[in-house]
Amino acid sequence: MVWPLRRETPSPASSLQRAEAAGESVVDDLVARVVAAKAAAAGSTGSTRGKRRRGWLLRRALLVADLTALTCSFALVEWAMPGSKTADHIRINGEIILFVLTLPVWVVVAKLHGLYDGDEERAAQTTADDLVGVLHLVALGTWVLLAAGWATRWAAPEASKLLVFGVLAVVLVTVARAIARACARRTQTYVQNTVVVGAGSVGRVVARKLLGHREYGINLVGFVDSDPVTGDDPIEGLPVLGGADVLPDLIRDLSIERVVIAFSREPHEETLRVLRALKDFDVQVDIVPRFFEILGTNVCVHMVEGLPLLGMPPVRLARSSRLLKRAVDVVLASLALILLGPLLAAVALMIKLDSRGPVFFRQTRMGSGDRTFQILKFRTMRDGADDVKSSLSHLNMHNGDDARMFKIPNDPRVTRVGHVLRRFSLDELPQLSNVLLGQMSLVGPRPLVLAEDQHVVAWARKRLELKPGVTGLWQVLGASEIPFDEMTRLDYVYVTSWSLWGDLRLMLQTIPALARARRAY
């Protein structure tokens, strides 16, 4: 494993050929620093890490997390629900023996569900993505434990005991996996040296996304493109390392572990040649598909006479699905308002003591079906802030870029309490009442103000087929950092590929997203 390269690399304007003409090679410069890093690592540890990469690290960390969580779950249940008779104590000893003997089965089931391989394959893998697999793991593992007890007659645990164990195991395994990932991401082994094949507009979008999420553990070394598009702005000084012919050397010399294939101006046959050549290397290959703008999580790959096809199901949301989504909204929003009642009261009191004006802020937003509604939020600005909005237009962070959205960093209108509320999105909590009123959903498209909504045209208005959400793809992926066009595209993808599991996953991903440093204005 190579220590991450420093960002003191040549700019994209310096192609490999141009550098060589000047008697200096970009690749040689990179290789020299990588070799130095390897030497430093060998000097401190006695040897390099060799094949110890992200997959090696995560498989072991998650295995330890699973075994620890399952053992703790079993021990807690045995402690909390002990037997009172001698026979029960004998049965408990049998349960312990069976549990220990079936632990390898739990590991095999987890492996079959891909719970140990996803982190190496997917840069953005999170614990929320494991939840379905964890549920299957616990369900199957519990049935194996019950069947083993019935077959050997060593144990016959009560249904209530198995139920408590199952619930506890799901919770503890999920938490343990989150902790294991958090610890792994702090290590150097987690980092993957990466190159993007294609330095055009799509390749640069990929680079910006990877650079914007350091938690992915991607060390972007540069681009590979023999005919890069000129005139594009450089991205943090990332160099164009050369054409596809130097890619094998880059993989070997720079310990590249991930290659992202974006669109380039190379002929189709040349791109195929590169992809086939990559099969000879121990690298993860990610391919940006054509028409990626409309592909969502509901796309599946199927074969017709050996020809792979991407299947997109019809864009429709059945009445039963809408009712199910609404039922989940009502139940979870009601529980959240009850549980968060003391916090809501404390925030209201802080706002009242901090500045003059009402506790709540109401604003007209565009809802589903082109129907407007009044969104409810905690007030984070001084009273009358809208009256001076026009005088602060020059501070809009999107000026000169895309002024359709109005966002001001360090807005002078924001109160002291408002800064804290916005940092953790606590000002959004009153929107739970909008959810109960049927105006919003817990997960959905971004609720736009009318001035922003007028810029949403044509196909992008399909985003209004579902109610706007308290959270959504825009919240999880970057909130105010996401440009307007990309935000509308994300909303379109969400609406056209909706699933209940997708909503639950976004809810879980919202929690760590709020903890990350981000721009939320």
N, C-alpha and C positions, 0 to 999 in steps of 0.2 A: 504493500500500500504506500502510495506516495503522499508526502505532506502536501497540502494545497499550495498551488503556485501563487506567488504574489502577483499583484496587478500591475507590475512594472513592465508589462509587455508592450510591444510596438502597437501603434494605432492601426485600425482596419485599412487606412489608406496605404499602408506599407504592405504590399503583396510580397510573397515569397521570392518571386523573381526579381523584384526591385531591390530587395534587401541583399540578395546574392550579387547583384550587379555592383552594389556598393562595397562588396567584399565582406558582408556580414549576413548570416542566415538567421532568420527568426527562429526556425526550428532548432538550430544549434544552440541558440541562446537559451531556449526553453529547456533543452536536454541538459545543458550544463548545470542549470539551477536544480533540475530534478535529481541529477547525479549527486550534486552537493547535498541535497536534502536526504537522499538515501544514505550517503556517507555519515551525515550527522546522526541519522536514526540508528545506523549500525554501530556508531561509536558509543551511543548511550545505552543501547539494548543488547549489543553483541551480534545482532543480525537483523536483517530486514524482515518485514512481516510476510513476504512471499505471497501465498494464496489467501491470506487472511483479509478478506474484504467484507463489504457490508453484509452479504448473505451469510458468510461464516459467523459474523458477530451476532446478527439478529436471530438466526436459527437457534443458537445456544442460549441467548438471553431470553427468548420467548419460551424455549423449552423449560428453563429453570423457573420462569414466571408461572407457567402452567402447572408444573409439578408442585411448586410451593403453594399456589392458590388452592389447588385441589386438596392437598394435604391439610391445609389450614381449615378449609371448609369442612372436611370430614372430622377433624379433631374438635372443631367448635360444636358440631352437631352431636358428637358423642359426649362432649362435656355438658351441653345444655339439655340433652334428652337421654339421661342415663337410665339403665334398668334398675329395678329394685329387688329382684330375686336372683338366686344363684344361677338359675337357668338363663336369665337375661344376661348375666355377666359372662357366661360361657358363650352365649350367642354374640355378645359384643366382641369377644376375642375372635370369633369366627368372622365377623364383619371386618375387623382390622386385617386379618390374614387375606381375606378376599380382596379388599381394597388394594393392598400392597401388590398382590399377584396380578390384578387387572390394570395396574398403572401403565404397563407397556401397551395395553389395548387403547387406553386414552390417547397415548402419544401417536399411535398408528392412525387412529380416527382423525386426530388433529392434522396429521400430515396429509391424509386423503382429502381433507377439506381445504388444503392450501394455506393453512394457518402459519406455516413456517417459511413460505417461499414468496409471499407477496411483496415484502419489503425490498427484495433484490430486484424484482421485476418492475415495480411501480414506484416512481420517485415520490408520489404524493400519497403513499399508503398511510392510513391512520388506523387507530384502534376501532373507530366507528365502522370501518370497512370489515372488521373481523366479527362483528356482532352476530350476524346470521350463522357464521361458522361456529362461533362459540356456543350458540343456542343448540345447534345440531350436535356438537361435541358433548355437551352436558346431557342432552336427552338420550343419545345413544349410549354414552358411558354409564348413565344411571340404569338403563335397561340391561346392559351387560352385567352390571353389579348385581341387579335383582335376579337375572337368569342364572348367574353363577351360584348365588345363594340357594336358589330353588333346586339346582341340579346337584349340588354337593350336600345340601341340607346343613351347611355350616352356619347359615344365618337366614333370617326372614325378617328384614327390617319393615317397620310399619310404613304405610303410605304417607302418613304425615311427616315421618322422619325423612323419607326420600324427597318429599316435596320441599322441605326446608333446606335439605342439602343441595337440591337442584337450583333453587333460587340463590342461595348463598354462593354456590360455585360460579354461576353466571356473573354475579357482581364482583367477586374477588378475582376471577380470571381476567375480567375486563380491566379492572383497576391495576392488577399486577402487570398486564401487558402494556398499559399506558405508562407505568413507571419504568418498565424495561426499555421501552422505546425512548423515553425521555433521557434515561441514563446513556443509552447507546448513542444518541445524537450528540452527546457531549464528547465523544471520543473521536480520534482522528481516523480510525478504521471505518467509521460510518461514511466518510466523505468519498464521493465518486468523481474522479476526473472525467470530464465530459467534453465532447466536441459536437458541434452542430454542422451537419452537411447541408450546405445551402445558405448563402449569405444574403439572400433577397429579403423581401418584406416579411414573408412568413417565418423564415429562419430568425429574423431579428425579433419578431413577436415572441417566438419560443424562448429566445435568449432573455428578453425582458422579463418574461414570466418566471423563468428559473432564477434569475438574479433577484427578483422581488420576493422570493420565498426561501430564505436561507435555511429554514427548517427542513427543506428537502435534502440537504446535505450534498448539493451539486456544486462542484468546483468547475465552472465553465472556463475551459482553456482557450477556446477560440472557434473560428469557423473553418470549414473545409469547402472550398469552391474555386474551381479553375477560372470561372467567369463571373466574379461577384458584381452585383448591381452597384454602379457608381452613383454618388450623389446622396446616399443615405447617411444619416448622422451616425457616428461611431457610438458603440454601446460600451461605456466604461473602459475604453481602450482595448477592447477585445480584438485580436489580430486575425487576419485571414492567413491561415497557415500553409496554404497551397491548394492544389487540386486533389482529386480523388486518388491519384497515383501515389501520393505521399501518406495516405491514410494508414496503411499497414505499418509504416515506420513510426508514425505518430503513436499508434496503439502500443507498439513495443517500447519505444523510447520514453514516452510520457506516462506509461501505465494507465492508459485510457480504459475505463470500465463501462462507459455508457456512450453510445453514438445515437444521436437524434437525426433522422433523415427528414429534412424539410424540403420544400420545393427549391430546386435549382434549375439553371438553364442547360444542364447536362442532358444529352439525348436519353431516351427511355432505356435503351440497351446498356448505356454506361451506368445508369443508376442500378439496373439489375445486376450488372457485373460487380458493382461495389457491394450490394447486399449479399450476393453469393460468396464473395470473398470474405465477408465478415463472419461467415459460418465457421471459418477456420480459427477464429480468435475467441477467447473467453471474455466476451463483452455482451452487455445488454443492449439490444437494438430497439429503439422506439421509432415508429414511422408515423408522420403526420399524414392522415388520409386526405384524399381529395374530398371536397365538399364538407370539410371539418366544421364549417360554420353552422351546419344544420344537424350534425350527428350528436345524439344524446346517449344516455346510459342504457336506453332500451334497444339499442342496435345489437343485433346478433349476427354471427358469421355462420353461414351454412354453405354446403357444397352442392353443385349441380354438375355431374359428370367430371369431377375433379376440378371444377372452376369455383373458387371461393367467391361468395356474394355477401355483401353487407345488407342484411334485412332490416328495413325500417317499417314497423307496424303502422297501421292507419292512425292518423292524428284524430283521435276521438277519446272523450272521457265519458264513460258510461254513467248513467244516473246512479247506479249503485256505488261507483267510485266516488262521485261527488258527495253522496250521503255519508260514506265512510270517512272521507276527509273532513266533513263538517262535524261528525260525531267525535273524531279525535280532537278537533279544535275546541269543541265545547268542554269536553272532559278535562283536557290538559290545561286549558286557560282557566277553568274554574278552580282546579287544584292549585295552579300557580298563584292566583289571586288570594286564595285562602292562606297558603303557606308564606307568601311574600307580604301579607298584610302589614306586619310590624315594620318591615323595611320600607314599604311605601309610605307609611305614616311618618317614619323618621326622615325620609327624604323630603316630604312635604313640609315638615317643620323646619328643616335646614334651609329650604328655599325661602320660606317666609321670613326667617331671621336674617338671611343674608342680604336680601334686597327688596325694595318695594315692588308691588305688582302681584298679579294672581299666581297661584301655584301651578296651574296648568296652562299649556299653550295649545290653542286650537288653530288648525290650518286646513284649507280646502285642498283635497287631493283627488286624483282621478282613480276611480275604482273599476271593478269589472263591469263589462257591458257599457262602458262610457258613462257610468253614473258616478257623480261626485259624492264625497262624504267629508265629514270633519274629523281629521285625525287628532288624537289626544296624546300629548306628550307633557312631560315635566318641563316647566319653563327653565331654560338655561341662559337666556339673555336678559338684559335689563329691559324694563317695560318700555314699549314704544320703539323697539329695535327695528321694526319694519319701516318706520318713517324715515330712517337715515340710510336705508339699504342702497339707494341710488348713489349716494355720496361716497360709498365704499366700493363701487364697481371696479375701480382700478386695482383693488387688492385681490380680485378673483383669481384663484390659482389656475383656472382654465383659460384666462385671457391669452390671446395669441395662439392658443392650442385648440380649444373647443369650448366656447363661452356659453354653450347651451346649458351647462350646469354652473350653479353659483355656489362656490365653496371658498371660504376665506381661512387660511391658516392663521392661528393666533388672532381670531376675530376679536376686535376691541369691545364688541358688544356683549361678549360672553362674561358671565359673572364668575366669581371664585368657585362657588358650588357647581356652577354649570360646567366648568372645566373638568371636574371630577366625574360628574354624571356622564358627560360625553365620552370621556376616556374609556369608561366601562359600559357604555350604552345603557346606563340606568335610566336615562331620560325616555327610553323607548317603552318602559314597563307599562305605563298607562294604556298602551295600545292593546293590551289584553282585554280591556273593556270593548274596544272596537271589534275584537274577535268574537266576543260573546254576542254583540249586537249584529253579527253577520256581515259587517262591512269589510273585515279583513280576515286573513287566515294566519295561523302560526308560521307557515312557510309559504312563500309565494313570490311573485315579481315585486320589484321595488315600487313603493307607493310614490309616484311622481307628483310634484306640484304642477299646476295647470300650465305654467310657463314652460316647463320642461316637456310636458306631455304633447304640446303642439308640434314638437319636432319629431314625434314618433309617427311614422307614416307607413303606408303600404303593408308589407308582410309583417313588420314589427308590431303592428297593432294587435296581432294575435296574442300578445302578452296579456291583453285584457280579458281573455277568456277565463282566467282564474283570478280569484281575489288577491289583491296585494298582500304581501306577507310581512310579519314582524321581523323575520329573518329570511334568508334565501341564498342563492348562489352568490349574489353580489356582496352580501355581508361576510360570507365565509371566505371569499377569494380576495377581498381587499377593500370593500366599501368605497370610500371617496377616491381611492387610488385608481379605480376602474374607469376608463374613458366612457363617454356616453354611448357610442356605437357598440362597444363591447358589452356594456350593461344591457342594452336592448337585445343583443344577440343571446346573452346568457338567459334572459327572461324568456325569449322565444324557445330556446332549447329546453328550459324547465317545463314550460307549458306543454310542448309537444312530446315530451318523454316522461310525463308525471308518473310516479308510483308512490305508494304509501311508504315502502321501505326507503325510497329516496328522501321523503320528507323526514322520516325518523333519523336518517343518517345526517341530514343537514342540521337538525336540531342538536345532535350530539357534537357535530363539528363546530357549531357556533360558540360553544363554551371555550375551547382553546383559541378560537379566532379572536375573541374579545380580550384574551390575555396577551395577545401579540401586540407589539408596538405598531401602530398603524395610524393613518390619517382619517379621522372621522369628524367631519365638520358639519 
